[in-house]
Amino acid sequence: MTMTFNVAPAAANSDNNGTTNLEKAILAAIAEARNTCEQNGDGSPNCAVAWDIVEELQAEKSHQQQAQKRKNSLESFCDLHPEALECLIYDV
């Protein structure tokens, strides 16, 4: 069993409901893991791999959420207004 998920940063990939591609990938991985474990048994290597994928996706979501929390007020302002004088970066 091989699963590949292409997941971009969550902030750039949300739909109207606020669901990100990463959240969709987690839900799909959970469904796949349940299906795999049902077919191969709870103790099978494929079942363990499927749940490892779910765990990795959840860890990535957590890392992205923590990265967003670390922004200071200037960084948040510059995300919204990149053209502002305070946000311009000059090469010297």
C-alpha positions as CSV (number, residue, x, y, z in Angstrom):
1,M,0.0,0.0,0.0
2,T,1.4,3.3,-1.0
3,M,-0.3,6.6,-0.4
4,T,1.0,10.0,-1.5
5,F,-0.4,13.3,-0.4
6,N,0.6,16.6,-1.9
7,V,-0.1,19.1,0.9
8,A,0.7,22.8,0.5
9,P,0.6,25.3,3.4
10,A,-2.9,25.3,5.0
11,A,-3.5,29.0,4.9
12,A,-3.3,29.1,1.1
13,N,-5.5,26.1,0.5
14,S,-8.8,26.5,2.3
15,D,-12.2,26.3,0.8
16,N,-15.3,28.2,1.7
17,N,-16.0,26.0,4.8
18,G,-12.6,26.7,6.2
19,T,-11.5,23.1,5.5
20,T,-7.9,22.9,4.3
21,N,-6.3,20.4,2.0
22,L,-4.4,19.1,4.9
23,E,-7.5,18.4,6.9
24,K,-9.1,16.7,3.9
25,A,-5.9,14.6,3.5
26,I,-6.1,13.6,7.2
27,L,-9.8,12.6,6.8
28,A,-8.9,10.6,3.7
29,A,-6.0,8.9,5.5
30,I,-8.1,8.0,8.4
31,A,-10.7,6.4,6.1
32,E,-8.0,4.6,4.3
33,A,-6.4,3.4,7.5
34,R,-9.7,2.1,8.8
35,N,-10.3,0.3,5.5
36,T,-6.8,-1.2,5.4
37,C,-7.1,-2.4,9.0
38,E,-10.5,-3.9,8.3
39,Q,-9.2,-5.8,5.3
40,N,-5.8,-6.9,6.6
41,G,-6.4,-7.1,10.3
42,D,-5.4,-4.8,13.1
43,G,-2.0,-6.3,13.6
44,S,-0.9,-6.2,10.0
45,P,2.1,-4.1,8.9
46,N,-0.1,-2.3,6.3
47,C,-2.5,-1.3,9.1
48,A,0.4,0.2,11.1
49,V,1.8,2.0,8.1
50,A,-1.7,3.5,7.3
51,W,-2.0,4.8,10.9
52,D,1.6,6.2,10.7
53,I,0.5,8.2,7.7
54,V,-2.4,9.6,9.7
55,E,-0.1,10.5,12.6
56,E,2.4,12.3,10.3
57,L,-0.3,14.3,8.7
58,Q,-1.7,15.3,12.1
59,A,1.8,16.3,13.2
60,E,2.2,18.5,10.1
61,K,-1.1,20.2,10.9
62,S,0.1,20.9,14.4
63,H,3.4,22.3,13.2
64,Q,1.7,24.6,10.8
65,Q,-0.7,25.9,13.5
66,Q,2.3,26.6,15.8
67,A,4.2,28.4,13.1
68,Q,1.2,30.7,12.6
69,K,1.1,31.5,16.3
70,R,4.7,32.6,16.4
71,K,4.2,35.6,14.2
72,N,4.6,39.0,15.8
73,S,2.4,42.0,15.1
74,L,4.7,43.4,12.3
75,E,4.8,40.0,10.5
76,S,1.0,39.8,10.7
77,F,0.7,43.3,9.3
78,C,3.1,42.6,6.5
79,D,1.2,39.5,5.6
80,L,-1.9,41.7,5.0
81,H,0.0,44.7,3.5
82,P,3.2,43.5,1.8
83,E,3.5,46.8,-0.1
84,A,3.6,49.0,3.1
85,L,6.9,50.8,3.8
86,E,7.5,48.9,7.0
87,C,7.4,45.7,5.1
88,L,9.7,46.5,2.2
89,I,13.1,44.7,2.1
90,Y,16.0,46.3,0.4
91,D,19.2,44.7,-0.9
92,V,22.2,46.8,-0.1
